[in-house]
Amino acid sequence: MLIIGERINATRKKIAEALRAKDKAFIQKEARIQMEAGAGYLDLNAGLGSGDESEGLRWLVETVQEAGYTDICLDSANSAVLKTCLPLVKGKVMINSINAEKSKLEAMLPLFEGYTGKVVGLTMDDRGIPGDVATRVEIAEKLVSGLVARKVKVEDIYLDPLAQPVATDPNNGRIFLEAIVAIKQAIPGVKTTCGLSNVSFGLPERRMLNRYFLALAIGCGLDSALIDPTDAGMIAAALSAEGLMGLDQFCIGYLTAFRAGKIKA
């Protein structure tokens, strides 16, 4: 499973403070602990809601790369910000994210001419987040069609069916899981991902719910997740699910983590 480390996000109070203060040491520590915990990419989000997002994201990219962490997921819905920051990435790159809202998609797609990285696509459009599986599949196909036309490889596209809180609608979790299965059946070779913590919004012991939901999603074919890789319970859930689903040959990943003290009952 591809783990995208979510911790360097300006919506977190401590990250916002470090971004405003240009606290390199704090940001570099956040990068280090995530990469050491197994993140494949570092998600960088500089959306403070005020100030220059482009300047903030540029600083984050330069700061984490200065510490030697060069595989970056640029997290912005602003095409101008992404256009500025894309050339700065020295390692592997992922863009998080595009969606099918008409004006946003038209602004985003030109960025992918000649692009060789990965991209996250959200299954929403001008109607919002669909309440059914079929419409999410329809949107997924539209996103993939637009990206493939720009020569983005299908296997580099990660579609997010968008988990919503089960506290507001008990069907939300099931619909998300069914959408993973349906999208992968409709578009062979495409990957799936998610920022899964929304599913537990408004409920107590959210970490517990998130861990079980991740295991269920892996069982349905989830390929990647935007999570906190320093959450040992979350990583244990992922490794356990992969072993049980036959995705971890001979449970090598699980056994390696166990021997390193990362798997505990």
N, C-alpha and C positions, 0 to 999 in steps of 0.2 A: 504493500500500500504506500502511495506517495503521501507523505505528511508535509503539509504547508504550515509552518510555524506562525501562529496568529498574534503573538504577544506585542509586536512593535506596531501598535495601532493607536492613533491619536485620540480615539474615543476612550481609551484608558487614561485615567487622570494622571498617573505617574509618567506615562509616555508623553502626554501633552505638555506636562511641566518640563520634562527633559528636552523636548523639541523646542519649546520657547526659550529655554536657558542655553540651548546648544550644548547639552551635557553629553559629550562624546563617551565618556567612561561608562555612563549608565546604559546608553544605547548599545554600546559594544558588548557589555556584559549580557544584555538581553539576547543579543545575537549569538553569543558564545554558548549560553546555557541551552538554547534551543537546538543549535547544530549538534552539540554534544549529546543531546537527548534523542537525536535521530531525525530531525527535520531535513527534508530534501530541498526545500526552498524557504526563504525568509520572506514572509509577507510584510511589505512596508506600506503603511497608510499614514499620510500627513494631513488628512482632512480635519483641520481644527475648527472649521466653520467660520474662520476669520483669518485674515492675513493671506499670504501668497502660498497656496498649496504647492505650486511648482517649485518654489525655492525650498520649501520644507522637505518635499520628497527628494529633491536633488541632494540636500544635506544628509538625509537618511541614507541614501544610496552610497554617497561618498564615505560616510562614517562607518558603515558596516563593511564596506569593501576595504577600507583602510586597515581593518582588523583581520582581513583575509577571508571574509565570507562573501563570495561573489555570485552565488546562485540566488537570484532575486525574483520575487513576485511583486510586480508593481500594482498596487491596489488603489485604483482611481477610476472614476466614471467620467473623468474629464479628458477628452481626446487631446487637448492642447498640452495638458500636464504630461500625459504619456509620451507625446511626440518630443517634448523637451528632455524627458528622463531616459527614454529607451536607449539612446546612444551611449549613456553613461555606464550601462551594465556590462561588466567585463566577463562574467561567467554565463551560465544558462539563465534564460529569462522566461518569465510567465507574466501574462497580463490578466489581472483580475479587476474588472470584468467587463463584458459587453452584454447587452440585452437587445430585445427586438423592438424597443420603442423607436418609432420611425426616425425621429430627428437624431437620436443618439446613435442608432445603427449607421445612419448615413455619414455621421461625423467620424465614427470609429473605423469602419471598414477600410478606408484608404490607408490606415496605419499598417495594415497587414500585407501590403504589396511588398513582396520580398522578405517578409518576416519568417524566421526559422524557429521561433520559440513555441511555447505552449500558451493556451488561452482558455480562460474560464468564461462560459456563456450561461447566463441566467435565463430560465424559462419564464420570462415575463415580457409583456409588450404594452401598448398604450391602453389596454384593458386592465392592466395590473397583473397580479399573480392569479392564474386560473385556479378555479376550485375543482378541476377535474383532470384526470390523467391524459385524456385524448388531446386536449388543447395544449398541454405542456409538451407533448410529443410533436404536435404541429409546429410550435414555436422552436423547438429543438431542431427540427428539420430545416426551418428557415435560416436559423443561425449557421448551421453546418453548411448549407448551400452557399451562403454569402462568404464564409471563410474559405471553403474549398475553391471557390472561384478566384480567390486571391492566392491560391497555391498553398494554403495552410493544410498540413497533413491531417487526415481524419483522426489518427491516433494521438495527435497533439491537442485535440479539442476535448476539454473537460466540461461537461454540461452539469449544471446545478439545478435540480428540480425544485429547489427552494423549500426547505422545511419551515413549517409554520407552527405556532403553539398549539399543543393538544388541549391546553387549558381553555382555549376559546372555541375550539371545534374538535371533538374527539376523533374525527375522521382524518385530521391533518397528517398524523404520523403514517397511517396506512396509505393514504394517497401518495405521499412522498415515496414510500417504499415501492409501491406499484409503478410509479413513474420511472424509477430507476430501471426496473425490469423492462418496461415497455420501450423506453428510449434505446436501450441497448439492443433490443430485438429489432427495432425499426431502423437503426443506423449502425450496421455492423462495423466494429473497429473503434467506435467512439468511446471515450472514457466518461466517467461520472465523478463528481466531487460534491462537497457541500460544506457550508458553515453550519454545523448541526445544532449549535446551542440554542437557536430560536425555538426548537421543539419543546424545550422545558420552561420557557418563559412564564413567570407567574406562579411557579410551583416550588415547593421546598425541596432541598437536597438535589439541586439541579445536576450536580456532577454525576450522581448515581444514574439519573435518567439519561443523561447524555452518553454515558458509557454503554448502557444497554442498547440505546438507539443506534450507536455506532456499530455494535455487533450485529444487530438486525440488518442494518444497511449493507454491511459487508456480505452478509448472507444473501442479499438481493443483487449483489454485483457492484457495490460501490468500490471505486478504484482509488479514491483519494479523499482527504478531508482537511479542512482548515481548522486546526485544533491547537491546543497548548501542549506541545510535546513533553513539557516538564511534568505534566499530570501523569504520574506513574500508573494510576488506575485506568486511565484512558488508553495508554499504550498497551497495558496488559490485556485490556478488552480487545484491542485490535489484533494483537498477536494471537490471542486465544481463538478469536473468530476465524482468522486466516488458517490456523492449524486445523480447526474443525471442518472448514470448508474445502480442505485439500489445496489451498493456495500457497501453503508453506510446506514445500516438499520434505517429508519425513520430520516435520516440525523443527527444522534446523533453526529458524529464527526464534521460535519459542524457547527451545533448549538453550540457545546462546544467551538469550535475555535472562533465563532462569539462572544460569551459571554466573551471570554478572550481577545477580541479586536484584534484578528488575521485576521478577515475577514472584509475587507473594500472595498467599491466600488472605 
